[in-house]
Amino acid sequence: MAGITTIYMPLLNEGTAVWRPVTAARINHEAFQVLGPMPDDEEWAFAPGSVVAVAPHLFVDGRSGFVAVAISP
């Protein structure tokens, strides 16, 4: 079930909830490896190379996607 896809990364220290679309490699149906690079002027919740668990999220504009929520066990 491997493949490259887009997930949404929470940005830290933005003052409000902000998500950056990032490229990730699907490891299995529950885990994705975050691919980089991370821009110098951003602080991601999980660094490139991290394997993360995701959760579905409905954004304010009506789009939906998977948001990185934790390091995958």
CHARMM internal coordinates of N, CA and C (Angstrom, degrees):
IC EDIT
DIST 1 N 1 CA 1.4512
DIST 1 CA 1 C 1.5345
ANGL 1 N 1 CA 1 C 110.57
DIST 1 C 2 N 1.3081
ANGL 1 CA 1 C 2 N 117.91
DIHE 1 N 1 CA 1 C 2 N 20.05
DIST 2 N 2 CA 1.4671
ANGL 1 C 2 N 2 CA 121.21
DIHE 1 CA 1 C 2 N 2 CA -178.81
DIST 2 CA 2 C 1.5190
ANGL 2 N 2 CA 2 C 110.21
DIHE 1 C 2 N 2 CA 2 C -73.22
DIST 2 C 3 N 1.3156
ANGL 2 CA 2 C 3 N 115.29
DIHE 2 N 2 CA 2 C 3 N 154.50
DIST 3 N 3 CA 1.4528
ANGL 2 C 3 N 3 CA 121.91
DIHE 2 CA 2 C 3 N 3 CA 177.72
DIST 3 CA 3 C 1.5095
ANGL 3 N 3 CA 3 C 110.08
DIHE 2 C 3 N 3 CA 3 C 170.65
DIST 3 C 4 N 1.3123
ANGL 3 CA 3 C 4 N 115.53
DIHE 3 N 3 CA 3 C 4 N 164.31
DIST 4 N 4 CA 1.4637
ANGL 3 C 4 N 4 CA 121.73
DIHE 3 CA 3 C 4 N 4 CA 179.00
DIST 4 CA 4 C 1.5227
ANGL 4 N 4 CA 4 C 107.76
DIHE 3 C 4 N 4 CA 4 C -98.92
DIST 4 C 5 N 1.3202
ANGL 4 CA 4 C 5 N 116.39
DIHE 4 N 4 CA 4 C 5 N 135.05
DIST 5 N 5 CA 1.4585
ANGL 4 C 5 N 5 CA 121.88
DIHE 4 CA 4 C 5 N 5 CA -178.40
DIST 5 CA 5 C 1.5196
ANGL 5 N 5 CA 5 C 109.70
DIHE 4 C 5 N 5 CA 5 C -148.19
DIST 5 C 6 N 1.3192
ANGL 5 CA 5 C 6 N 116.27
DIHE 5 N 5 CA 5 C 6 N -179.87
DIST 6 N 6 CA 1.4614
ANGL 5 C 6 N 6 CA 122.41
DIHE 5 CA 5 C 6 N 6 CA 176.13
DIST 6 CA 6 C 1.5162
ANGL 6 N 6 CA 6 C 108.98
DIHE 5 C 6 N 6 CA 6 C -109.25
DIST 6 C 7 N 1.3368
ANGL 6 CA 6 C 7 N 115.43
DIHE 6 N 6 CA 6 C 7 N 130.58
DIST 7 N 7 CA 1.4507
ANGL 6 C 7 N 7 CA 121.89
DIHE 6 CA 6 C 7 N 7 CA 169.60
DIST 7 CA 7 C 1.5251
ANGL 7 N 7 CA 7 C 106.54
DIHE 6 C 7 N 7 CA 7 C -121.88
DIST 7 C 8 N 1.3043
ANGL 7 CA 7 C 8 N 116.84
DIHE 7 N 7 CA 7 C 8 N 172.42
DIST 8 N 8 CA 1.4656
ANGL 7 C 8 N 8 CA 120.88
DIHE 7 CA 7 C 8 N 8 CA -177.63
DIST 8 CA 8 C 1.5206
ANGL 8 N 8 CA 8 C 109.56
DIHE 7 C 8 N 8 CA 8 C -113.20
DIST 8 C 9 N 1.3325
ANGL 8 CA 8 C 9 N 115.01
DIHE 8 N 8 CA 8 C 9 N 127.39
DIST 9 N 9 CA 1.4564
ANGL 8 C 9 N 9 CA 123.23
DIHE 8 CA 8 C 9 N 9 CA -176.42
DIST 9 CA 9 C 1.5205
ANGL 9 N 9 CA 9 C 110.19
DIHE 8 C 9 N 9 CA 9 C -101.08
DIST 9 C 10 N 1.3331
ANGL 9 CA 9 C 10 N 117.87
DIHE 9 N 9 CA 9 C 10 N 125.48
DIST 10 N 10 CA 1.4640
ANGL 9 C 10 N 10 CA 119.10
DIHE 9 CA 9 C 10 N 10 CA 173.54
DIST 10 CA 10 C 1.5344
ANGL 10 N 10 CA 10 C 110.16
DIHE 9 C 10 N 10 CA 10 C -66.16
DIST 10 C 11 N 1.3222
ANGL 10 CA 10 C 11 N 115.81
DIHE 10 N 10 CA 10 C 11 N 134.54
DIST 11 N 11 CA 1.4585
ANGL 10 C 11 N 11 CA 120.50
DIHE 10 CA 10 C 11 N 11 CA 175.17
DIST 11 CA 11 C 1.5193
ANGL 11 N 11 CA 11 C 108.47
DIHE 10 C 11 N 11 CA 11 C -96.00
DIST 11 C 12 N 1.3173
ANGL 11 CA 11 C 12 N 116.19
DIHE 11 N 11 CA 11 C 12 N 140.59
DIST 12 N 12 CA 1.4615
ANGL 11 C 12 N 12 CA 122.20
DIHE 11 CA 11 C 12 N 12 CA -179.20
DIST 12 CA 12 C 1.5164
ANGL 12 N 12 CA 12 C 110.64
DIHE 11 C 12 N 12 CA 12 C -95.67
DIST 12 C 13 N 1.3108
ANGL 12 CA 12 C 13 N 116.11
DIHE 12 N 12 CA 12 C 13 N 154.38
DIST 13 N 13 CA 1.4693
ANGL 12 C 13 N 13 CA 123.84
DIHE 12 CA 12 C 13 N 13 CA 174.02
DIST 13 CA 13 C 1.5253
ANGL 13 N 13 CA 13 C 113.50
DIHE 12 C 13 N 13 CA 13 C 59.85
DIST 13 C 14 N 1.3253
ANGL 13 CA 13 C 14 N 116.65
DIHE 13 N 13 CA 13 C 14 N 38.54
DIST 14 N 14 CA 1.4629
ANGL 13 C 14 N 14 CA 121.45
DIHE 13 CA 13 C 14 N 14 CA 179.53
DIST 14 CA 14 C 1.5291
ANGL 14 N 14 CA 14 C 112.36
DIHE 13 C 14 N 14 CA 14 C -101.24
DIST 14 C 15 N 1.3253
ANGL 14 CA 14 C 15 N 117.67
DIHE 14 N 14 CA 14 C 15 N -12.28
DIST 15 N 15 CA 1.4608
ANGL 14 C 15 N 15 CA 120.56
DIHE 14 CA 14 C 15 N 15 CA -179.34
DIST 15 CA 15 C 1.5213
ANGL 15 N 15 CA 15 C 113.68
DIHE 14 C 15 N 15 CA 15 C 86.91
DIST 15 C 16 N 1.3035
ANGL 15 CA 15 C 16 N 117.37
DIHE 15 N 15 CA 15 C 16 N -14.43
DIST 16 N 16 CA 1.4590
ANGL 15 C 16 N 16 CA 123.69
DIHE 15 CA 15 C 16 N 16 CA 176.97
DIST 16 CA 16 C 1.5267
ANGL 16 N 16 CA 16 C 107.18
DIHE 15 C 16 N 16 CA 16 C -153.97
DIST 16 C 17 N 1.3190
ANGL 16 CA 16 C 17 N 117.40
DIHE 16 N 16 CA 16 C 17 N 168.52
DIST 17 N 17 CA 1.4626
ANGL 16 C 17 N 17 CA 120.45
DIHE 16 CA 16 C 17 N 17 CA -179.93
DIST 17 CA 17 C 1.5220
ANGL 17 N 17 CA 17 C 109.92
DIHE 16 C 17 N 17 CA 17 C -70.29
DIST 17 C 18 N 1.3334
ANGL 17 CA 17 C 18 N 115.76
DIHE 17 N 17 CA 17 C 18 N 121.63
DIST 18 N 18 CA 1.4669
ANGL 17 C 18 N 18 CA 121.96
DIHE 17 CA 17 C 18 N 18 CA -179.79
DIST 18 CA 18 C 1.5249
ANGL 18 N 18 CA 18 C 107.63
DIHE 17 C 18 N 18 CA 18 C -136.21
DIST 18 C 19 N 1.3418
ANGL 18 CA 18 C 19 N 116.45
DIHE 18 N 18 CA 18 C 19 N 136.11
DIST 19 N 19 CA 1.4542
ANGL 18 C 19 N 19 CA 122.18
DIHE 18 CA 18 C 19 N 19 CA 177.66
DIST 19 CA 19 C 1.5188
ANGL 19 N 19 CA 19 C 109.41
DIHE 18 C 19 N 19 CA 19 C -123.94
DIST 19 C 20 N 1.3212
ANGL 19 CA 19 C 20 N 116.46
DIHE 19 N 19 CA 19 C 20 N 137.59
DIST 20 N 20 CA 1.4581
ANGL 19 C 20 N 20 CA 123.69
DIHE 19 CA 19 C 20 N 20 CA 177.67
DIST 20 CA 20 C 1.5235
ANGL 20 N 20 CA 20 C 107.85
DIHE 19 C 20 N 20 CA 20 C -106.99
DIST 20 C 21 N 1.3368
ANGL 20 CA 20 C 21 N 118.68
DIHE 20 N 20 CA 20 C 21 N 128.23
DIST 21 N 21 CA 1.4648
ANGL 20 C 21 N 21 CA 118.75
DIHE 20 CA 20 C 21 N 21 CA 172.47
DIST 21 CA 21 C 1.5299
ANGL 21 N 21 CA 21 C 108.93
DIHE 20 C 21 N 21 CA 21 C -67.97
DIST 21 C 22 N 1.3269
ANGL 21 CA 21 C 22 N 116.47
DIHE 21 N 21 CA 21 C 22 N 129.40
DIST 22 N 22 CA 1.4620
ANGL 21 C 22 N 22 CA 121.26
DIHE 21 CA 21 C 22 N 22 CA 179.67
DIST 22 CA 22 C 1.5183
ANGL 22 N 22 CA 22 C 109.24
DIHE 21 C 22 N 22 CA 22 C -131.79
DIST 22 C 23 N 1.3016
ANGL 22 CA 22 C 23 N 115.53
DIHE 22 N 22 CA 22 C 23 N 155.58
DIST 23 N 23 CA 1.4544
ANGL 22 C 23 N 23 CA 121.79
DIHE 22 CA 22 C 23 N 23 CA 177.64
DIST 23 CA 23 C 1.5254
ANGL 23 N 23 CA 23 C 108.53
DIHE 22 C 23 N 23 CA 23 C -83.47
DIST 23 C 24 N 1.3254
ANGL 23 CA 23 C 24 N 115.75
DIHE 23 N 23 CA 23 C 24 N 137.75
DIST 24 N 24 CA 1.4578
ANGL 23 C 24 N 24 CA 121.02
DIHE 23 CA 23 C 24 N 24 CA 179.73
DIST 24 CA 24 C 1.5224
ANGL 24 N 24 CA 24 C 109.48
DIHE 23 C 24 N 24 CA 24 C -142.64
DIST 24 C 25 N 1.3217
ANGL 24 CA 24 C 25 N 114.52
DIHE 24 N 24 CA 24 C 25 N 150.19
DIST 25 N 25 CA 1.4654
ANGL 24 C 25 N 25 CA 121.17
DIHE 24 CA 24 C 25 N 25 CA 176.04
DIST 25 CA 25 C 1.5151
ANGL 25 N 25 CA 25 C 108.18
DIHE 24 C 25 N 25 CA 25 C -98.90
DIST 25 C 26 N 1.3220
ANGL 25 CA 25 C 26 N 116.24
DIHE 25 N 25 CA 25 C 26 N 124.13
DIST 26 N 26 CA 1.4713
ANGL 25 C 26 N 26 CA 120.75
DIHE 25 CA 25 C 26 N 26 CA 178.29
DIST 26 CA 26 C 1.5234
ANGL 26 N 26 CA 26 C 108.35
DIHE 25 C 26 N 26 CA 26 C -72.37
DIST 26 C 27 N 1.3222
ANGL 26 CA 26 C 27 N 115.63
DIHE 26 N 26 CA 26 C 27 N 124.35
DIST 27 N 27 CA 1.4600
ANGL 26 C 27 N 27 CA 121.27
DIHE 26 CA 26 C 27 N 27 CA 177.18
DIST 27 CA 27 C 1.5205
ANGL 27 N 27 CA 27 C 109.60
DIHE 26 C 27 N 27 CA 27 C -92.85
DIST 27 C 28 N 1.3196
ANGL 27 CA 27 C 28 N 115.84
DIHE 27 N 27 CA 27 C 28 N -44.65
DIST 28 N 28 CA 1.4658
ANGL 27 C 28 N 28 CA 122.42
DIHE 27 CA 27 C 28 N 28 CA 173.38
DIST 28 CA 28 C 1.5254
ANGL 28 N 28 CA 28 C 106.97
DIHE 27 C 28 N 28 CA 28 C -155.42
DIST 28 C 29 N 1.3298
ANGL 28 CA 28 C 29 N 118.00
DIHE 28 N 28 CA 28 C 29 N -170.30
DIST 29 N 29 CA 1.4655
ANGL 28 C 29 N 29 CA 119.62
DIHE 28 CA 28 C 29 N 29 CA -175.33
DIST 29 CA 29 C 1.5192
ANGL 29 N 29 CA 29 C 113.38
DIHE 28 C 29 N 29 CA 29 C -68.60
DIST 29 C 30 N 1.3514
ANGL 29 CA 29 C 30 N 118.40
DIHE 29 N 29 CA 29 C 30 N -10.65
DIST 30 N 30 CA 1.4583
ANGL 29 C 30 N 30 CA 121.34
DIHE 29 CA 29 C 30 N 30 CA -177.79
DIST 30 CA 30 C 1.5273
ANGL 30 N 30 CA 30 C 114.00
DIHE 29 C 30 N 30 CA 30 C -118.29
DIST 30 C 31 N 1.3336
ANGL 30 CA 30 C 31 N 118.89
DIHE 30 N 30 CA 30 C 31 N -10.15
DIST 31 N 31 CA 1.4625
ANGL 30 C 31 N 31 CA 120.71
DIHE 30 CA 30 C 31 N 31 CA -172.27
DIST 31 CA 31 C 1.5240
ANGL 31 N 31 CA 31 C 111.78
DIHE 30 C 31 N 31 CA 31 C -133.59
DIST 31 C 32 N 1.3331
ANGL 31 CA 31 C 32 N 114.31
DIHE 31 N 31 CA 31 C 32 N 141.80
DIST 32 N 32 CA 1.4575
ANGL 31 C 32 N 32 CA 122.33
DIHE 31 CA 31 C 32 N 32 CA 178.84
DIST 32 CA 32 C 1.5243
ANGL 32 N 32 CA 32 C 108.62
DIHE 31 C 32 N 32 CA 32 C -133.54
DIST 32 C 33 N 1.3386
ANGL 32 CA 32 C 33 N 116.59
DIHE 32 N 32 CA 32 C 33 N 142.17
DIST 33 N 33 CA 1.4618
ANGL 32 C 33 N 33 CA 120.20
DIHE 32 CA 32 C 33 N 33 CA 173.34
DIST 33 CA 33 C 1.5188
ANGL 33 N 33 CA 33 C 108.10
DIHE 32 C 33 N 33 CA 33 C -97.20
DIST 33 C 34 N 1.3387
ANGL 33 CA 33 C 34 N 115.45
DIHE 33 N 33 CA 33 C 34 N 123.85
DIST 34 N 34 CA 1.4598
ANGL 33 C 34 N 34 CA 121.98
DIHE 33 CA 33 C 34 N 34 CA -179.07
DIST 34 CA 34 C 1.5212
ANGL 34 N 34 CA 34 C 108.63
DIHE 33 C 34 N 34 CA 34 C -72.03
DIST 34 C 35 N 1.3271
ANGL 34 CA 34 C 35 N 116.15
DIHE 34 N 34 CA 34 C 35 N 128.71
DIST 35 N 35 CA 1.4573
ANGL 34 C 35 N 35 CA 121.69
DIHE 34 CA 34 C 35 N 35 CA 177.05
DIST 35 CA 35 C 1.5244
ANGL 35 N 35 CA 35 C 108.44
DIHE 34 C 35 N 35 CA 35 C -101.39
DIST 35 C 36 N 1.2787
ANGL 35 CA 35 C 36 N 118.41
DIHE 35 N 35 CA 35 C 36 N 153.73
DIST 36 N 36 CA 1.4711
ANGL 35 C 36 N 36 CA 121.98
DIHE 35 CA 35 C 36 N 36 CA -174.94
DIST 36 CA 36 C 1.5034
ANGL 36 N 36 CA 36 C 110.95
DIHE 35 C 36 N 36 CA 36 C -106.51
DIST 36 C 37 N 1.2794
ANGL 36 CA 36 C 37 N 114.78
DIHE 36 N 36 CA 36 C 37 N -165.75
DIST 37 N 37 CA 1.4638
ANGL 36 C 37 N 37 CA 128.05
DIHE 36 CA 36 C 37 N 37 CA 3.01
DIST 37 CA 37 C 1.5315
ANGL 37 N 37 CA 37 C 111.43
DIHE 36 C 37 N 37 CA 37 C -90.70
DIST 37 C 38 N 1.3336
ANGL 37 CA 37 C 38 N 114.98
DIHE 37 N 37 CA 37 C 38 N 161.66
DIST 38 N 38 CA 1.4574
ANGL 37 C 38 N 38 CA 121.35
DIHE 37 CA 37 C 38 N 38 CA 174.96
DIST 38 CA 38 C 1.5264
ANGL 38 N 38 CA 38 C 107.65
DIHE 37 C 38 N 38 CA 38 C -89.80
DIST 38 C 39 N 1.3351
ANGL 38 CA 38 C 39 N 119.00
DIHE 38 N 38 CA 38 C 39 N 127.42
DIST 39 N 39 CA 1.4702
ANGL 38 C 39 N 39 CA 120.48
DIHE 38 CA 38 C 39 N 39 CA 178.30
DIST 39 CA 39 C 1.5321
ANGL 39 N 39 CA 39 C 111.12
DIHE 38 C 39 N 39 CA 39 C -57.69
DIST 39 C 40 N 1.3235
ANGL 39 CA 39 C 40 N 116.68
DIHE 39 N 39 CA 39 C 40 N 145.65
DIST 40 N 40 CA 1.4652
ANGL 39 C 40 N 40 CA 122.25
DIHE 39 CA 39 C 40 N 40 CA -178.10
DIST 40 CA 40 C 1.5225
ANGL 40 N 40 CA 40 C 112.95
DIHE 39 C 40 N 40 CA 40 C -59.52
DIST 40 C 41 N 1.3307
ANGL 40 CA 40 C 41 N 117.71
DIHE 40 N 40 CA 40 C 41 N -28.67
DIST 41 N 41 CA 1.4623
ANGL 40 C 41 N 41 CA 120.57
DIHE 40 CA 40 C 41 N 41 CA -175.32
DIST 41 CA 41 C 1.5339
ANGL 41 N 41 CA 41 C 113.22
DIHE 40 C 41 N 41 CA 41 C -95.77
DIST 41 C 42 N 1.3470
ANGL 41 CA 41 C 42 N 117.44
DIHE 41 N 41 CA 41 C 42 N 14.05
DIST 42 N 42 CA 1.4568
ANGL 41 C 42 N 42 CA 121.49
DIHE 41 CA 41 C 42 N 42 CA 178.53
DIST 42 CA 42 C 1.5236
ANGL 42 N 42 CA 42 C 110.31
DIHE 41 C 42 N 42 CA 42 C -124.16
DIST 42 C 43 N 1.3313
ANGL 42 CA 42 C 43 N 115.06
DIHE 42 N 42 CA 42 C 43 N 153.15
DIST 43 N 43 CA 1.4588
ANGL 42 C 43 N 43 CA 121.54
DIHE 42 CA 42 C 43 N 43 CA 173.68
DIST 43 CA 43 C 1.5254
ANGL 43 N 43 CA 43 C 107.22
DIHE 42 C 43 N 43 CA 43 C -123.32
DIST 43 C 44 N 1.3220
ANGL 43 CA 43 C 44 N 115.57
DIHE 43 N 43 CA 43 C 44 N 107.48
DIST 44 N 44 CA 1.4520
ANGL 43 C 44 N 44 CA 121.10
DIHE 43 CA 43 C 44 N 44 CA -179.09
DIST 44 CA 44 C 1.5205
ANGL 44 N 44 CA 44 C 110.12
DIHE 43 C 44 N 44 CA 44 C -82.95
DIST 44 C 45 N 1.3244
ANGL 44 CA 44 C 45 N 117.16
DIHE 44 N 44 CA 44 C 45 N 151.79
DIST 45 N 45 CA 1.4560
ANGL 44 C 45 N 45 CA 121.83
DIHE 44 CA 44 C 45 N 45 CA 176.84
DIST 45 CA 45 C 1.5264
ANGL 45 N 45 CA 45 C 111.14
DIHE 44 C 45 N 45 CA 45 C -65.29
DIST 45 C 46 N 1.3409
ANGL 45 CA 45 C 46 N 117.09
DIHE 45 N 45 CA 45 C 46 N -29.40
DIST 46 N 46 CA 1.4585
ANGL 45 C 46 N 46 CA 122.56
DIHE 45 CA 45 C 46 N 46 CA -179.27
DIST 46 CA 46 C 1.5241
ANGL 46 N 46 CA 46 C 108.42
DIHE 45 C 46 N 46 CA 46 C -136.68
DIST 46 C 47 N 1.3076
ANGL 46 CA 46 C 47 N 116.96
DIHE 46 N 46 CA 46 C 47 N 129.63
DIST 47 N 47 CA 1.4646
ANGL 46 C 47 N 47 CA 122.64
DIHE 46 CA 46 C 47 N 47 CA -174.94
DIST 47 CA 47 C 1.5275
ANGL 47 N 47 CA 47 C 111.83
DIHE 46 C 47 N 47 CA 47 C -71.45
DIST 47 C 48 N 1.3462
ANGL 47 CA 47 C 48 N 116.43
DIHE 47 N 47 CA 47 C 48 N 155.29
DIST 48 N 48 CA 1.4594
ANGL 47 C 48 N 48 CA 119.40
DIHE 47 CA 47 C 48 N 48 CA 172.25
DIST 48 CA 48 C 1.5350
ANGL 48 N 48 CA 48 C 109.79
DIHE 47 C 48 N 48 CA 48 C -54.07
DIST 48 C 49 N 1.3191
ANGL 48 CA 48 C 49 N 115.47
DIHE 48 N 48 CA 48 C 49 N 139.86
DIST 49 N 49 CA 1.4533
ANGL 48 C 49 N 49 CA 121.33
DIHE 48 CA 48 C 49 N 49 CA -177.07
DIST 49 CA 49 C 1.5239
ANGL 49 N 49 CA 49 C 112.87
DIHE 48 C 49 N 49 CA 49 C 97.01
DIST 49 C 50 N 1.3334
ANGL 49 CA 49 C 50 N 117.07
DIHE 49 N 49 CA 49 C 50 N -19.80
DIST 50 N 50 CA 1.4659
ANGL 49 C 50 N 50 CA 120.98
DIHE 49 CA 49 C 50 N 50 CA 178.85
DIST 50 CA 50 C 1.5222
ANGL 50 N 50 CA 50 C 110.12
DIHE 49 C 50 N 50 CA 50 C -67.31
DIST 50 C 51 N 1.3279
ANGL 50 CA 50 C 51 N 115.65
DIHE 50 N 50 CA 50 C 51 N 146.33
DIST 51 N 51 CA 1.4591
ANGL 50 C 51 N 51 CA 121.40
DIHE 50 CA 50 C 51 N 51 CA 172.25
DIST 51 CA 51 C 1.5199
ANGL 51 N 51 CA 51 C 105.89
DIHE 50 C 51 N 51 CA 51 C -101.50
DIST 51 C 52 N 1.3244
ANGL 51 CA 51 C 52 N 115.59
DIHE 51 N 51 CA 51 C 52 N 120.29
DIST 52 N 52 CA 1.4612
ANGL 51 C 52 N 52 CA 120.86
DIHE 51 CA 51 C 52 N 52 CA -172.68
DIST 52 CA 52 C 1.5215
ANGL 52 N 52 CA 52 C 112.48
DIHE 51 C 52 N 52 CA 52 C -120.86
DIST 52 C 53 N 1.3296
ANGL 52 CA 52 C 53 N 113.38
DIHE 52 N 52 CA 52 C 53 N 153.15
DIST 53 N 53 CA 1.4606
ANGL 52 C 53 N 53 CA 121.18
DIHE 52 CA 52 C 53 N 53 CA 168.43
DIST 53 CA 53 C 1.5222
ANGL 53 N 53 CA 53 C 106.91
DIHE 52 C 53 N 53 CA 53 C -90.60
DIST 53 C 54 N 1.3075
ANGL 53 CA 53 C 54 N 116.47
DIHE 53 N 53 CA 53 C 54 N 151.00
DIST 54 N 54 CA 1.4620
ANGL 53 C 54 N 54 CA 121.02
DIHE 53 CA 53 C 54 N 54 CA -178.66
DIST 54 CA 54 C 1.5285
ANGL 54 N 54 CA 54 C 110.02
DIHE 53 C 54 N 54 CA 54 C -125.18
DIST 54 C 55 N 1.3285
ANGL 54 CA 54 C 55 N 114.32
DIHE 54 N 54 CA 54 C 55 N 161.77
DIST 55 N 55 CA 1.4669
ANGL 54 C 55 N 55 CA 121.24
DIHE 54 CA 54 C 55 N 55 CA 175.07
DIST 55 CA 55 C 1.5188
ANGL 55 N 55 CA 55 C 108.03
DIHE 54 C 55 N 55 CA 55 C -136.25
DIST 55 C 56 N 1.3308
ANGL 55 CA 55 C 56 N 118.08
DIHE 55 N 55 CA 55 C 56 N 146.41
DIST 56 N 56 CA 1.4626
ANGL 55 C 56 N 56 CA 119.96
DIHE 55 CA 55 C 56 N 56 CA 176.92
DIST 56 CA 56 C 1.5252
ANGL 56 N 56 CA 56 C 109.93
DIHE 55 C 56 N 56 CA 56 C -66.16
DIST 56 C 57 N 1.3319
ANGL 56 CA 56 C 57 N 115.25
DIHE 56 N 56 CA 56 C 57 N 145.98
DIST 57 N 57 CA 1.4669
ANGL 56 C 57 N 57 CA 120.40
DIHE 56 CA 56 C 57 N 57 CA -178.74
DIST 57 CA 57 C 1.5216
ANGL 57 N 57 CA 57 C 108.93
DIHE 56 C 57 N 57 CA 57 C -142.99
DIST 57 C 58 N 1.3241
ANGL 57 CA 57 C 58 N 116.62
DIHE 57 N 57 CA 57 C 58 N 137.55
DIST 58 N 58 CA 1.4565
ANGL 57 C 58 N 58 CA 122.55
DIHE 57 CA 57 C 58 N 58 CA 174.34
DIST 58 CA 58 C 1.5273
ANGL 58 N 58 CA 58 C 107.23
DIHE 57 C 58 N 58 CA 58 C -102.92
DIST 58 C 59 N 1.3204
ANGL 58 CA 58 C 59 N 117.00
DIHE 58 N 58 CA 58 C 59 N 116.93
DIST 59 N 59 CA 1.4520
ANGL 58 C 59 N 59 CA 122.15
DIHE 58 CA 58 C 59 N 59 CA -178.51
DIST 59 CA 59 C 1.5281
ANGL 59 N 59 CA 59 C 110.43
DIHE 58 C 59 N 59 CA 59 C -81.88
DIST 59 C 60 N 1.3225
ANGL 59 CA 59 C 60 N 116.44
DIHE 59 N 59 CA 59 C 60 N 161.08
DIST 60 N 60 CA 1.4633
ANGL 59 C 60 N 60 CA 123.24
DIHE 59 CA 59 C 60 N 60 CA -176.56
DIST 60 CA 60 C 1.5285
ANGL 60 N 60 CA 60 C 111.85
DIHE 59 C 60 N 60 CA 60 C -55.77
DIST 60 C 61 N 1.3345
ANGL 60 CA 60 C 61 N 116.83
DIHE 60 N 60 CA 60 C 61 N -34.80
DIST 61 N 61 CA 1.4668
ANGL 60 C 61 N 61 CA 119.88
DIHE 60 CA 60 C 61 N 61 CA -177.47
DIST 61 CA 61 C 1.5290
ANGL 61 N 61 CA 61 C 113.29
DIHE 60 C 61 N 61 CA 61 C -81.22
DIST 61 C 62 N 1.3476
ANGL 61 CA 61 C 62 N 116.85
DIHE 61 N 61 CA 61 C 62 N 4.79
DIST 62 N 62 CA 1.4514
ANGL 61 C 62 N 62 CA 120.63
DIHE 61 CA 61 C 62 N 62 CA 177.48
DIST 62 CA 62 C 1.5197
ANGL 62 N 62 CA 62 C 114.71
DIHE 61 C 62 N 62 CA 62 C 95.28
DIST 62 C 63 N 1.3365
ANGL 62 CA 62 C 63 N 117.23
DIHE 62 N 62 CA 62 C 63 N -12.00
DIST 63 N 63 CA 1.4638
ANGL 62 C 63 N 63 CA 119.42
DIHE 62 CA 62 C 63 N 63 CA 177.11
DIST 63 CA 63 C 1.5212
ANGL 63 N 63 CA 63 C 109.28
DIHE 62 C 63 N 63 CA 63 C -72.95
DIST 63 C 64 N 1.3177
ANGL 63 CA 63 C 64 N 116.32
DIHE 63 N 63 CA 63 C 64 N 156.55
DIST 64 N 64 CA 1.4557
ANGL 63 C 64 N 64 CA 120.72
DIHE 63 CA 63 C 64 N 64 CA 174.10
DIST 64 CA 64 C 1.5124
ANGL 64 N 64 CA 64 C 108.99
DIHE 63 C 64 N 64 CA 64 C -126.30
DIST 64 C 65 N 1.3089
ANGL 64 CA 64 C 65 N 115.22
DIHE 64 N 64 CA 64 C 65 N 156.53
DIST 65 N 65 CA 1.4598
ANGL 64 C 65 N 65 CA 120.78
DIHE 64 CA 64 C 65 N 65 CA 178.72
DIST 65 CA 65 C 1.5127
ANGL 65 N 65 CA 65 C 109.95
DIHE 64 C 65 N 65 CA 65 C -170.88
DIST 65 C 66 N 1.2985
ANGL 65 CA 65 C 66 N 116.16
DIHE 65 N 65 CA 65 C 66 N -179.00
DIST 66 N 66 CA 1.4503
ANGL 65 C 66 N 66 CA 122.10
DIHE 65 CA 65 C 66 N 66 CA 178.88
DIST 66 CA 66 C 1.5250
ANGL 66 N 66 CA 66 C 109.03
DIHE 65 C 66 N 66 CA 66 C -101.47
DIST 66 C 67 N 1.3431
ANGL 66 CA 66 C 67 N 115.69
DIHE 66 N 66 CA 66 C 67 N 129.64
DIST 67 N 67 CA 1.4582
ANGL 66 C 67 N 67 CA 123.28
DIHE 66 CA 66 C 67 N 67 CA -179.06
DIST 67 CA 67 C 1.5256
ANGL 67 N 67 CA 67 C 108.35
DIHE 66 C 67 N 67 CA 67 C -108.49
DIST 67 C 68 N 1.3460
ANGL 67 CA 67 C 68 N 116.22
DIHE 67 N 67 CA 67 C 68 N 134.58
DIST 68 N 68 CA 1.4598
ANGL 67 C 68 N 68 CA 121.29
DIHE 67 CA 67 C 68 N 68 CA 175.11
DIST 68 CA 68 C 1.5276
ANGL 68 N 68 CA 68 C 108.62
DIHE 67 C 68 N 68 CA 68 C -66.33
DIST 68 C 69 N 1.3458
ANGL 68 CA 68 C 69 N 117.21
DIHE 68 N 68 CA 68 C 69 N 128.10
DIST 69 N 69 CA 1.4655
ANGL 68 C 69 N 69 CA 120.10
DIHE 68 CA 68 C 69 N 69 CA -175.26
DIST 69 CA 69 C 1.5277
ANGL 69 N 69 CA 69 C 113.87
DIHE 68 C 69 N 69 CA 69 C -122.63
DIST 69 C 70 N 1.3270
ANGL 69 CA 69 C 70 N 118.48
DIHE 69 N 69 CA 69 C 70 N -21.50
DIST 70 N 70 CA 1.4622
ANGL 69 C 70 N 70 CA 120.57
DIHE 69 CA 69 C 70 N 70 CA -176.24
DIST 70 CA 70 C 1.5194
ANGL 70 N 70 CA 70 C 109.74
DIHE 69 C 70 N 70 CA 70 C -165.90
DIST 70 C 71 N 1.3218
ANGL 70 CA 70 C 71 N 115.18
DIHE 70 N 70 CA 70 C 71 N 160.69
DIST 71 N 71 CA 1.4657
ANGL 70 C 71 N 71 CA 119.86
DIHE 70 CA 70 C 71 N 71 CA 170.12
DIST 71 CA 71 C 1.5285
ANGL 71 N 71 CA 71 C 106.62
DIHE 70 C 71 N 71 CA 71 C -68.19
DIST 71 C 72 N 1.3133
ANGL 71 CA 71 C 72 N 116.12
DIHE 71 N 71 CA 71 C 72 N 133.94
DIST 72 N 72 CA 1.4593
ANGL 71 C 72 N 72 CA 120.74
DIHE 71 CA 71 C 72 N 72 CA -177.80
DIST 72 CA 72 C 1.5283
ANGL 72 N 72 CA 72 C 109.96
DIHE 71 C 72 N 72 CA 72 C -74.37
DIST 72 C 73 N 1.3268
ANGL 72 CA 72 C 73 N 116.25
DIHE 72 N 72 CA 72 C 73 N 137.21
DIST 73 N 73 CA 1.4835
ANGL 72 C 73 N 73 CA 119.24
DIHE 72 CA 72 C 73 N 73 CA 178.54
DIST 73 CA 73 C 1.5150
ANGL 73 N 73 CA 73 C 111.52
DIHE 72 C 73 N 73 CA 73 C -69.76
END
COOR INIT
IC SEED 1 N 1 CA 1 C
IC BUILD
